[in-house]
Amino acid sequence: MLPQDPVILLSYMNTQLRDNYSSLESLAEGLDVPYSELEDAVKSLKEMGYAYDAARNKFV
């Protein structure tokens, strides 16, 4: 289950991507999270002004 608070979600996602996963797809698979739930999280972060940068593998 992903954090519901957007600020904690941002920190959690970036930490997981930095330390454990090479992409959003591998993060979803590794955490056993349905990709649709991950898409909702990405949408939530986008609403806060953050977008996933695949080249840097983090939300900026």
C-alpha positions in Angstrom: 0.0 0.0 0.0 1.4 3.4 -1.0 1.3 6.4 1.4 -1.8 8.5 1.0 -0.3 11.8 2.1 1.1 13.5 -1.1 4.3 14.8 0.5 5.1 11.4 2.1 4.2 9.7 -1.1 6.8 11.9 -3.0 9.5 11.1 -0.5 8.6 7.4 -0.4 8.5 7.0 -4.2 11.8 8.8 -4.8 13.5 6.9 -2.0 12.3 3.6 -3.4 13.3 4.5 -6.9 16.8 5.7 -5.8 17.5 2.7 -3.5 15.7 -0.3 -5.0 14.1 0.1 -8.4 15.2 1.2 -11.9 11.8 2.3 -13.1 8.1 2.8 -12.2 7.3 -0.6 -13.7 9.9 -2.4 -11.5 8.7 -0.4 -8.5 5.1 -1.6 -9.0 6.2 -5.2 -9.6 8.6 -5.2 -6.6 6.0 -3.7 -4.2 3.3 -6.0 -5.6 1.2 -2.9 -6.3 -1.2 -2.9 -9.2 0.0 -0.6 -11.9 -3.3 1.2 -11.8 -2.7 2.2 -8.2 0.8 3.4 -9.2 -0.8 5.5 -11.9 -3.1 7.1 -9.3 -0.1 7.9 -7.2 1.7 9.5 -10.3 -1.5 11.5 -11.0 -1.5 12.7 -7.3 2.1 13.8 -7.6 1.5 15.5 -10.9 -1.3 17.6 -9.3 1.4 18.8 -6.8 3.6 19.8 -9.7 5.9 16.8 -9.8 6.5 14.6 -12.9 8.4 11.4 -13.3 11.7 11.9 -15.1 12.7 8.5 -16.5 16.2 9.6 -17.4 16.8 10.5 -13.7 14.5 7.8 -12.3 12.8 10.2 -9.9 10.0 12.7 -9.5 11.1 16.3 -10.1 
